[in-house]
Amino acid sequence: MFIDQARIKVVAGRGGNGCVSFRREKYVPKGGPDGGDGGDGGDIYLISDPGMSSLVNYRFNPYFKAEDGGHGKGKKMHGRKGRDLYLRVPVGTVVKDAESGQVLFDFTEPGQKFLVAKGGRGGRGNAHFATPTNRAPRYAEEGQPGEERSLLLELKLIADVGLVGLPNAGKSSLLRRISAAKPRVEPWPFTTLSPHVGIVRLDEERSMTVADIPGLIENAHKGAGLGTRFLKHIERTKVILLLLDLAPSAPRPEKQVEILMKELSSYSQELPPKIKAIAVNKIDLIPEEKRDFSGIINLAQKMNAKFFAISALTGEGVEELLEGLYSLVNQ
């Protein structure tokens, strides 16, 4: 199950209480205070794990608490520090404060660690409070509570290329052809209900990652269809490829570009400049002598984007597309 958003609560460990104790040994009169300190509470960390691809672990288990610190004891024995808690999240996770919406941390690389809740400090034992005028203090400090936070975790996939197109444009079919990813492919719209990422290997030394974003439709920015829920996954991509549908039932390619540009711009003004390539798919439906793509080629030139004509079904033109995308990614 692909889950790209989860709300959790984290509670760091409470510090242990300091101890009130007095030294009592044979032949040692007036031994004095010897209460030990409480241990600090456990901290909570988030760590980016490249082996994770979803936040599903946190959707159904939203509460996490670190271990409390141990209480101090006599003979100046300190309490044990509470065990720290490490929560693993996928690379690409953005951590926000659930109340204010403030971004606290952005995991962009594997192995990054972020302290999200600090454990409470352990209380001092009565041995700390002895003075010349108060040689037998009968009080000690209580441990401090650990930090509590409500967090919003949002996963934004990291990929070199993002595939964007209307439903049934063939994004999943293309991803299946060029990588080992196996998104569902069916002859009806909205087959893909979650993003998929595939690793595309051009040869032994060259590879790139490609993300298939579920289809947009007109007025998606107003909530139509799947809305813009998955557009956040292409915010991190280097290149956006607009994949256009040449099927007779689809709008003409120029209209498809207009719809897609409107929805991308409505979501974020940072997305349109990433459109570096436009590809028409399903050219196998059109006899070679009747293929005229001059209109969409001119539009691609105006957008400073490369144009490709492909068939994800037969593989025609796919090799040229991959070489072009790899070149754009490296630029």
C-alpha atoms as a printed R data frame, in Angstrom:
    type eleno elety resid chain resno       x      y       z
1   ATOM     1    CA   MET     A     1   0.000  0.000   0.000
2   ATOM     2    CA   PHE     A     2   1.358  3.419  -0.978
3   ATOM     3    CA   ILE     A     3   0.821  6.049   1.720
4   ATOM     4    CA   ASP     A     4   2.414  9.457   1.152
5   ATOM     5    CA   GLN     A     5   1.099 11.349   4.185
6   ATOM     6    CA   ALA     A     6   0.771 10.514   7.870
7   ATOM     7    CA   ARG     A     7   0.200 12.426  11.101
8   ATOM     8    CA   ILE     A     8   1.979 11.141  14.202
9   ATOM     9    CA   LYS     A     9   2.595 12.152  17.798
10  ATOM    10    CA   VAL     A    10   5.985 11.682  19.418
11  ATOM    11    CA   VAL     A    11   6.690 11.881  23.156
12  ATOM    12    CA   ALA     A    12  10.273 11.832  24.387
13  ATOM    13    CA   GLY     A    13  11.105 10.047  27.652
14  ATOM    14    CA   ARG     A    14  10.692 11.743  31.014
15  ATOM    15    CA   GLY     A    15  13.765 12.262  33.148
16  ATOM    16    CA   GLY     A    16  14.100 10.140  36.287
17  ATOM    17    CA   ASN     A    17  13.690 11.683  39.732
18  ATOM    18    CA   GLY     A    18  16.646 12.492  41.940
19  ATOM    19    CA   CYS     A    19  16.977 10.464  45.126
20  ATOM    20    CA   VAL     A    20  16.792 11.576  48.765
21  ATOM    21    CA   SER     A    21  19.209  9.336  50.649
22  ATOM    22    CA   PHE     A    22  21.748  9.521  53.472
23  ATOM    23    CA   ARG     A    23  24.912  7.541  53.918
24  ATOM    24    CA   ARG     A    24  24.536  5.001  56.689
25  ATOM    25    CA   GLU     A    25  27.574  2.900  57.498
26  ATOM    26    CA   LYS     A    26  28.893  1.389  60.656
27  ATOM    27    CA   TYR     A    27  31.486  3.550  62.370
28  ATOM    28    CA   VAL     A    28  30.630  6.471  60.031
29  ATOM    29    CA   PRO     A    29  28.481  8.887  62.027
30  ATOM    30    CA   LYS     A    30  26.763 11.710  60.216
31  ATOM    31    CA   GLY     A    31  27.503 10.225  56.785
32  ATOM    32    CA   GLY     A    32  25.673 12.998  54.947
33  ATOM    33    CA   PRO     A    33  23.413 13.022  51.864
34  ATOM    34    CA   ASP     A    34  24.256 10.591  49.052
35  ATOM    35    CA   GLY     A    35  21.182 10.648  46.798
36  ATOM    36    CA   GLY     A    36  22.006 10.044  43.113
37  ATOM    37    CA   ASP     A    37  20.675 11.850  40.034
38  ATOM    38    CA   GLY     A    38  17.887 10.594  37.804
39  ATOM    39    CA   GLY     A    39  18.736  9.552  34.259
40  ATOM    40    CA   ASP     A    40  17.765 11.640  31.255
41  ATOM    41    CA   GLY     A    41  14.751 10.540  29.212
42  ATOM    42    CA   GLY     A    42  15.227  8.938  25.800
43  ATOM    43    CA   ASP     A    43  15.319 11.116  22.668
44  ATOM    44    CA   ILE     A    44  13.367 10.446  19.459
45  ATOM    45    CA   TYR     A    45  15.107 10.618  16.084
46  ATOM    46    CA   LEU     A    46  13.909 10.302  12.494
47  ATOM    47    CA   ILE     A    47  16.292  8.579  10.055
48  ATOM    48    CA   SER     A    48  15.965  8.384   6.257
49  ATOM    49    CA   ASP     A    49  16.034  4.793   5.040
50  ATOM    50    CA   PRO     A    50  16.511  4.101   1.286
51  ATOM    51    CA   GLY     A    51  14.824  0.722   1.759
52  ATOM    52    CA   MET     A    52  11.467  2.353   2.560
53  ATOM    53    CA   SER     A    53   9.087  3.647  -0.117
54  ATOM    54    CA   SER     A    54   5.924  4.517   1.831
55  ATOM    55    CA   LEU     A    55   4.681  5.950   5.138
56  ATOM    56    CA   VAL     A    56   2.227  3.094   5.646
57  ATOM    57    CA   ASN     A    57   3.923  2.102   8.938
58  ATOM    58    CA   TYR     A    58   2.817  5.393  10.471
59  ATOM    59    CA   ARG     A    59  -0.732  5.562   9.142
60  ATOM    60    CA   PHE     A    60  -1.957  2.825  11.485
61  ATOM    61    CA   ASN     A    61   0.494  3.358  14.350
62  ATOM    62    CA   PRO     A    62   0.560  7.116  15.003
63  ATOM    63    CA   TYR     A    63   1.847  7.259  18.621
64  ATOM    64    CA   PHE     A    64   5.486  6.836  19.656
65  ATOM    65    CA   LYS     A    65   7.073  7.250  23.091
66  ATOM    66    CA   ALA     A    66  10.696  6.930  24.118
67  ATOM    67    CA   GLU     A    67  11.771  5.256  27.375
68  ATOM    68    CA   ASP     A    68  11.798  7.232  30.621
69  ATOM    69    CA   GLY     A    69  15.023  7.724  32.537
70  ATOM    70    CA   GLY     A    70  15.687  5.660  35.660
71  ATOM    71    CA   HIS     A    71  15.384  7.178  39.138
72  ATOM    72    CA   GLY     A    72  18.459  7.967  41.191
73  ATOM    73    CA   LYS     A    73  19.438  5.734  44.136
74  ATOM    74    CA   GLY     A    74  21.443  5.916  47.318
75  ATOM    75    CA   LYS     A    75  25.251  5.824  47.401
76  ATOM    76    CA   LYS     A    76  25.160  8.476  44.651
77  ATOM    77    CA   MET     A    77  24.042  5.936  42.057
78  ATOM    78    CA   HIS     A    78  22.637  7.661  38.990
79  ATOM    79    CA   GLY     A    79  19.567  6.390  37.165
80  ATOM    80    CA   ARG     A    80  19.977  4.867  33.697
81  ATOM    81    CA   LYS     A    81  19.356  7.051  30.674
82  ATOM    82    CA   GLY     A    82  16.199  6.086  28.766
83  ATOM    83    CA   ARG     A    83  16.741  4.306  25.446
84  ATOM    84    CA   ASP     A    84  16.527  6.555  22.399
85  ATOM    85    CA   LEU     A    85  13.855  5.782  19.800
86  ATOM    86    CA   TYR     A    86  14.744  5.761  16.079
87  ATOM    87    CA   LEU     A    87  11.928  6.043  13.538
88  ATOM    88    CA   ARG     A    88  12.778  5.271   9.918
89  ATOM    89    CA   VAL     A    89  11.188  7.211   7.054
90  ATOM    90    CA   PRO     A    90  11.637  7.070   3.261
91  ATOM    91    CA   VAL     A    91  14.103  9.362   1.522
92  ATOM    92    CA   GLY     A    92  12.092 12.354   0.329
93  ATOM    93    CA   THR     A    93  10.048 12.749   3.518
94  ATOM    94    CA   VAL     A    94   9.272 16.298   4.622
95  ATOM    95    CA   VAL     A    95   8.700 16.735   8.372
96  ATOM    96    CA   LYS     A    96   6.289 19.492   9.390
97  ATOM    97    CA   ASP     A    97   4.883 20.719  12.665
98  ATOM    98    CA   ALA     A    98   1.256 19.607  12.491
99  ATOM    99    CA   GLU     A    99  -0.013 22.705  14.295
100 ATOM   100    CA   SER     A   100   1.883 25.512  12.552
101 ATOM   101    CA   GLY     A   101   2.753 23.811   9.263
102 ATOM   102    CA   GLN     A   102   6.403 24.855   9.675
103 ATOM   103    CA   VAL     A   103   8.884 22.629   7.839
104 ATOM   104    CA   LEU     A   104  11.238 21.159  10.429
105 ATOM   105    CA   PHE     A   105  13.391 18.945   8.211
106 ATOM   106    CA   ASP     A   106  13.590 17.636   4.658
107 ATOM   107    CA   PHE     A   107  15.159 14.207   4.101
108 ATOM   108    CA   THR     A   108  16.819 14.381   0.681
109 ATOM   109    CA   GLU     A   109  19.599 11.806   1.172
110 ATOM   110    CA   PRO     A   110  19.853  8.312   2.737
111 ATOM   111    CA   GLY     A   111  21.113  8.090   6.307
112 ATOM   112    CA   GLN     A   112  20.178 11.590   7.448
113 ATOM   113    CA   LYS     A   113  19.200 11.871  11.122
114 ATOM   114    CA   PHE     A   114  17.021 14.499  12.770
115 ATOM   115    CA   LEU     A   115  16.327 14.949  16.493
116 ATOM   116    CA   VAL     A   116  12.586 15.502  16.625
117 ATOM   117    CA   ALA     A   117  11.923 15.296  20.397
118 ATOM   118    CA   LYS     A   118  14.437 15.796  23.205
119 ATOM   119    CA   GLY     A   119  14.188 13.691  26.345
120 ATOM   120    CA   GLY     A   120  13.605 15.361  29.696
121 ATOM   121    CA   ARG     A   121  16.550 16.065  32.029
122 ATOM   122    CA   GLY     A   122  16.939 13.843  35.051
123 ATOM   123    CA   GLY     A   123  16.465 15.426  38.476
124 ATOM   124    CA   ARG     A   124  19.406 16.010  40.820
125 ATOM   125    CA   GLY     A   125  19.702 13.992  44.019
126 ATOM   126    CA   ASN     A   126  19.938 15.565  47.474
127 ATOM   127    CA   ALA     A   127  23.738 15.192  47.448
128 ATOM   128    CA   HIS     A   128  23.831 18.295  45.213
129 ATOM   129    CA   PHE     A   129  22.037 20.483  47.736
130 ATOM   130    CA   ALA     A   130  24.250 20.049  50.795
131 ATOM   131    CA   THR     A   131  25.640 23.357  52.090
132 ATOM   132    CA   PRO     A   132  27.496 24.384  55.237
133 ATOM   133    CA   THR     A   133  24.200 25.631  56.645
134 ATOM   134    CA   ASN     A   134  22.055 22.759  55.376
135 ATOM   135    CA   ARG     A   135  24.094 19.586  55.716
136 ATOM   136    CA   ALA     A   136  21.144 17.201  55.501
137 ATOM   137    CA   PRO     A   137  18.810 18.360  52.713
138 ATOM   138    CA   ARG     A   138  15.698 16.229  52.564
139 ATOM   139    CA   TYR     A   139  14.644 17.168  49.054
140 ATOM   140    CA   ALA     A   140  15.675 16.369  45.489
141 ATOM   141    CA   GLU     A   141  14.603 17.433  42.014
142 ATOM   142    CA   GLU     A   142  11.939 15.679  39.978
143 ATOM   143    CA   GLY     A   143  12.726 14.633  36.427
144 ATOM   144    CA   GLN     A   144  11.624 16.949  33.631
145 ATOM   145    CA   PRO     A   145   9.032 15.762  31.063
146 ATOM   146    CA   GLY     A   146  10.232 15.018  27.540
147 ATOM   147    CA   GLU     A   147   9.187 17.058  24.526
148 ATOM   148    CA   GLU     A   148   5.847 16.245  22.888
149 ATOM   149    CA   ARG     A   149   5.147 17.062  19.260
150 ATOM   150    CA   SER     A   150   2.489 16.399  16.665
151 ATOM   151    CA   LEU     A   151   4.118 15.912  13.290
152 ATOM   152    CA   LEU     A   152   2.907 15.762   9.720
153 ATOM   153    CA   LEU     A   153   5.030 13.518   7.507
154 ATOM   154    CA   GLU     A   154   4.750 14.105   3.755
155 ATOM   155    CA   LEU     A   155   6.554 11.942   1.226
156 ATOM   156    CA   LYS     A   156   7.705 13.530  -2.023
157 ATOM   157    CA   LEU     A   157   9.276 11.023  -4.372
158 ATOM   158    CA   ILE     A   158  12.706 11.869  -5.718
159 ATOM   159    CA   ALA     A   159  13.156 11.068  -9.414
160 ATOM   160    CA   ASP     A   160  15.082 12.406 -12.385
161 ATOM   161    CA   VAL     A   161  12.088 12.435 -14.750
162 ATOM   162    CA   GLY     A   162   8.385 12.849 -13.994
163 ATOM   163    CA   LEU     A   163   5.791 11.557 -16.476
164 ATOM   164    CA   VAL     A   164   2.716 13.802 -16.659
165 ATOM   165    CA   GLY     A   165  -0.296 13.281 -18.904
166 ATOM   166    CA   LEU     A   166  -4.041 12.857 -19.081
167 ATOM   167    CA   PRO     A   167  -5.574  9.535 -17.984
168 ATOM   168    CA   ASN     A   168  -4.921  6.724 -20.472
169 ATOM   169    CA   ALA     A   169  -2.010  8.585 -22.102
170 ATOM   170    CA   GLY     A   170   0.167  5.506 -21.596
171 ATOM   171    CA   LYS     A   171   2.426  6.615 -18.748
172 ATOM   172    CA   SER     A   172   2.242  3.256 -16.963
173 ATOM   173    CA   SER     A   173   2.761  1.360 -20.223
174 ATOM   174    CA   LEU     A   174   5.867  3.424 -20.937
175 ATOM   175    CA   LEU     A   175   7.255  2.871 -17.444
176 ATOM   176    CA   ARG     A   176   6.703 -0.889 -17.755
177 ATOM   177    CA   ARG     A   177   8.569 -0.921 -21.074
178 ATOM   178    CA   ILE     A   178  11.613  1.074 -19.965
179 ATOM   179    CA   SER     A   179  12.068 -0.260 -16.409
180 ATOM   180    CA   ALA     A   180  11.368 -3.198 -14.122
181 ATOM   181    CA   ALA     A   181   8.479 -1.336 -12.452
182 ATOM   182    CA   LYS     A   182   5.098 -3.000 -12.947
183 ATOM   183    CA   PRO     A   183   2.321 -0.412 -12.548
184 ATOM   184    CA   ARG     A   184  -1.150 -1.660 -13.391
185 ATOM   185    CA   VAL     A   185  -2.210 -1.189 -17.023
186 ATOM   186    CA   GLU     A   186  -5.857 -1.404 -18.092
187 ATOM   187    CA   PRO     A   187  -7.905  0.056 -21.004
188 ATOM   188    CA   TRP     A   188  -9.779  2.574 -18.831
189 ATOM   189    CA   PRO     A   189  -8.882  5.874 -17.111
190 ATOM   190    CA   PHE     A   190  -7.478  6.228 -13.589
191 ATOM   191    CA   THR     A   191  -5.924  2.748 -13.526
192 ATOM   192    CA   THR     A   192  -2.915  4.201 -11.701
193 ATOM   193    CA   LEU     A   193  -3.982  5.377  -8.250
194 ATOM   194    CA   SER     A   194  -0.526  6.007  -6.789
195 ATOM   195    CA   PRO     A   195   2.861  7.094  -8.146
196 ATOM   196    CA   HIS     A   196   5.405  4.511  -9.277
197 ATOM   197    CA   VAL     A   197   9.153  4.927  -9.684
198 ATOM   198    CA   GLY     A   198  11.274  2.853 -12.032
199 ATOM   199    CA   ILE     A   199  15.040  2.723 -12.591
200 ATOM   200    CA   VAL     A   200  15.880  2.999 -16.286
201 ATOM   201    CA   ARG     A   201  19.233  1.571 -17.340
202 ATOM   202    CA   LEU     A   202  20.478  2.745 -20.734
203 ATOM   203    CA   ASP     A   203  23.682  0.696 -20.417
204 ATOM   204    CA   GLU     A   204  26.061 -0.526 -17.713
205 ATOM   205    CA   GLU     A   205  27.177  2.978 -16.769
206 ATOM   206    CA   ARG     A   206  24.104  5.146 -17.407
207 ATOM   207    CA   SER     A   207  20.816  5.084 -15.522
208 ATOM   208    CA   MET     A   208  18.065  7.417 -14.320
209 ATOM   209    CA   THR     A   209  14.882  7.230 -12.257
210 ATOM   210    CA   VAL     A   210  11.473  7.889 -13.793
211 ATOM   211    CA   ALA     A   211   8.243  8.543 -11.844
212 ATOM   212    CA   ASP     A   212   4.766  7.825 -13.219
213 ATOM   213    CA   ILE     A   213   2.319 10.391 -11.797
214 ATOM   214    CA   PRO     A   214  -1.412  9.458 -11.821
215 ATOM   215    CA   GLY     A   215  -3.360 11.188 -14.604
216 ATOM   216    CA   LEU     A   216  -4.498 14.776 -14.401
217 ATOM   217    CA   ILE     A   217  -7.731 16.034 -15.900
218 ATOM   218    CA   GLU     A   218  -9.078 19.515 -16.517
219 ATOM   219    CA   ASN     A   219  -9.839 21.367 -13.250
220 ATOM   220    CA   ALA     A   220  -7.738 18.933 -11.234
221 ATOM   221    CA   HIS     A   221  -6.499 21.948  -9.237
222 ATOM   222    CA   LYS     A   222 -10.132 22.375  -8.086
223 ATOM   223    CA   GLY     A   223 -10.339 18.749  -6.959
224 ATOM   224    CA   ALA     A   224 -11.618 17.079 -10.132
225 ATOM   225    CA   GLY     A   225 -10.560 13.475 -10.707
226 ATOM   226    CA   LEU     A   226  -7.643 12.642  -8.448
227 ATOM   227    CA   GLY     A   227  -7.036 16.350  -7.935
228 ATOM   228    CA   THR     A   228  -3.468 17.571  -7.455
229 ATOM   229    CA   ARG     A   229  -2.727 15.200  -4.597
230 ATOM   230    CA   PHE     A   230   0.165 13.523  -6.396
231 ATOM   231    CA   LEU     A   231   1.691 16.582  -8.062
232 ATOM   232    CA   LYS     A   232   3.934 17.096  -5.042
233 ATOM   233    CA   HIS     A   233   5.847 14.037  -6.221
234 ATOM   234    CA   ILE     A   234   7.189 15.876  -9.269
235 ATOM   235    CA   GLU     A   235   8.347 18.938  -7.349
236 ATOM   236    CA   ARG     A   236  11.733 17.263  -6.861
237 ATOM   237    CA   THR     A   237  12.158 15.973 -10.419
238 ATOM   238    CA   LYS     A   238  14.781 17.502 -12.688
239 ATOM   239    CA   VAL     A   239  12.783 17.075 -15.906
240 ATOM   240    CA   ILE     A   240   9.043 16.825 -16.635
241 ATOM   241    CA   LEU     A   241   7.922 14.892 -19.714
242 ATOM   242    CA   LEU     A   242   4.450 15.675 -21.033
243 ATOM   243    CA   LEU     A   243   3.069 12.460 -22.532
244 ATOM   244    CA   LEU     A   244   0.262 13.090 -25.024
245 ATOM   245    CA   ASP     A   245  -2.386 10.629 -26.205
246 ATOM   246    CA   LEU     A   246  -2.925 10.186 -29.951
247 ATOM   247    CA   ALA     A   247  -5.988  7.954 -29.553
248 ATOM   248    CA   PRO     A   248  -9.021  9.181 -31.562
249 ATOM   249    CA   SER     A   249 -11.059  9.617 -28.363
250 ATOM   250    CA   ALA     A   250  -8.466 11.931 -26.760
251 ATOM   251    CA   PRO     A   251  -8.374 15.725 -27.175
252 ATOM   252    CA   ARG     A   252  -6.003 16.987 -29.844
253 ATOM   253    CA   PRO     A   253  -2.361 17.175 -28.600
254 ATOM   254    CA   GLU     A   254  -2.298 20.995 -28.432
255 ATOM   255    CA   LYS     A   255  -5.388 20.956 -26.201
256 ATOM   256    CA   GLN     A   256  -3.806 18.331 -23.954
257 ATOM   257    CA   VAL     A   257  -0.741 20.543 -23.488
258 ATOM   258    CA   GLU     A   258  -3.009 23.490 -22.622
259 ATOM   259    CA   ILE     A   259  -4.851 21.441 -19.981
260 ATOM   260    CA   LEU     A   260  -1.675 20.058 -18.438
261 ATOM   261    CA   MET     A   261   0.083 23.431 -18.358
262 ATOM   262    CA   LYS     A   262  -2.919 25.012 -16.643
263 ATOM   263    CA   GLU     A   263  -3.043 22.356 -13.942
264 ATOM   264    CA   LEU     A   264   0.713 22.406 -13.320
265 ATOM   265    CA   SER     A   265   0.752 26.224 -13.107
266 ATOM   266    CA   SER     A   266  -2.238 26.233 -10.749
267 ATOM   267    CA   TYR     A   267  -0.376 23.903  -8.395
268 ATOM   268    CA   SER     A   268   3.033 25.614  -8.492
269 ATOM   269    CA   GLN     A   269   4.724 28.173 -10.717
270 ATOM   270    CA   GLU     A   270   7.951 26.201 -10.287
271 ATOM   271    CA   LEU     A   271   6.674 23.230 -12.327
272 ATOM   272    CA   PRO     A   272   6.204 24.627 -15.887
273 ATOM   273    CA   PRO     A   273   9.912 25.572 -16.288
274 ATOM   274    CA   LYS     A   274  10.773 21.910 -15.669
275 ATOM   275    CA   ILE     A   275   8.900 20.806 -18.799
276 ATOM   276    CA   LYS     A   276  11.828 19.969 -21.043
277 ATOM   277    CA   ALA     A   277  10.287 17.273 -23.259
278 ATOM   278    CA   ILE     A   278   6.988 16.515 -24.988
279 ATOM   279    CA   ALA     A   279   6.197 13.089 -26.442
280 ATOM   280    CA   VAL     A   280   3.179 11.915 -28.426
281 ATOM   281    CA   ASN     A   281   2.321  8.294 -27.643
282 ATOM   282    CA   LYS     A   282   0.428  5.585 -29.566
283 ATOM   283    CA   ILE     A   283   1.838  6.468 -32.982
284 ATOM   284    CA   ASP     A   284   1.182  2.826 -33.863
285 ATOM   285    CA   LEU     A   285  -2.470  3.877 -34.298
286 ATOM   286    CA   ILE     A   286  -1.561  6.175 -37.212
287 ATOM   287    CA   PRO     A   287  -0.179  4.931 -40.551
288 ATOM   288    CA   GLU     A   288   3.322  6.266 -41.149
289 ATOM   289    CA   GLU     A   289   2.338  8.203 -44.282
290 ATOM   290    CA   LYS     A   290  -0.395 10.076 -42.356
291 ATOM   291    CA   ARG     A   291   1.695 11.163 -39.380
292 ATOM   292    CA   ASP     A   292   1.793 14.962 -39.220
293 ATOM   293    CA   PHE     A   293   3.016 16.386 -35.928
294 ATOM   294    CA   SER     A   294   3.976 19.849 -37.204
295 ATOM   295    CA   GLY     A   295   1.529 21.627 -34.865
296 ATOM   296    CA   ILE     A   296   2.781 20.053 -31.684
297 ATOM   297    CA   ILE     A   297   6.411 20.304 -32.870
298 ATOM   298    CA   ASN     A   298   6.021 24.070 -33.260
299 ATOM   299    CA   LEU     A   299   4.454 24.277 -29.798
300 ATOM   300    CA   ALA     A   300   7.335 22.293 -28.295
301 ATOM   301    CA   GLN     A   301   9.830 24.657 -29.911
302 ATOM   302    CA   LYS     A   302   8.034 27.660 -28.408
303 ATOM   303    CA   MET     A   303   8.236 25.982 -25.000
304 ATOM   304    CA   ASN     A   304  11.939 25.229 -25.532
305 ATOM   305    CA   ALA     A   305  11.175 21.517 -25.139
306 ATOM   306    CA   LYS     A   306  12.388 18.524 -27.118
307 ATOM   307    CA   PHE     A   307   9.804 16.615 -29.161
308 ATOM   308    CA   PHE     A   308   9.519 12.834 -29.469
309 ATOM   309    CA   ALA     A   309   7.060 10.495 -31.175
310 ATOM   310    CA   ILE     A   310   6.794  7.039 -29.587
311 ATOM   311    CA   SER     A   311   4.717  3.929 -29.126
312 ATOM   312    CA   ALA     A   312   4.938  2.474 -25.641
313 ATOM   313    CA   LEU     A   313   3.177 -0.626 -27.001
314 ATOM   314    CA   THR     A   314   5.595 -1.470 -29.837
315 ATOM   315    CA   GLY     A   315   8.700  0.344 -28.555
316 ATOM   316    CA   GLU     A   316   8.999  2.568 -31.631
317 ATOM   317    CA   GLY     A   317  10.888  5.751 -30.819
318 ATOM   318    CA   VAL     A   318  11.435  4.782 -27.156
319 ATOM   319    CA   GLU     A   319  15.207  4.448 -27.442
320 ATOM   320    CA   GLU     A   320  15.498  7.970 -28.875
321 ATOM   321    CA   LEU     A   321  13.262  9.253 -26.082
322 ATOM   322    CA   LEU     A   322  15.456  7.716 -23.370
323 ATOM   323    CA   GLU     A   323  18.632  9.129 -24.884
324 ATOM   324    CA   GLY     A   324  17.027 12.560 -25.055
325 ATOM   325    CA   LEU     A   325  15.760 12.430 -21.482
326 ATOM   326    CA   TYR     A   326  19.137 11.271 -20.159
327 ATOM   327    CA   SER     A   327  20.794 14.192 -21.930
328 ATOM   328    CA   LEU     A   328  18.281 16.642 -20.409
329 ATOM   329    CA   VAL     A   329  18.733 15.194 -16.916
330 ATOM   330    CA   ASN     A   330  22.491 15.637 -17.106
331 ATOM   331    CA   GLN     A   331  22.133 19.225 -18.278
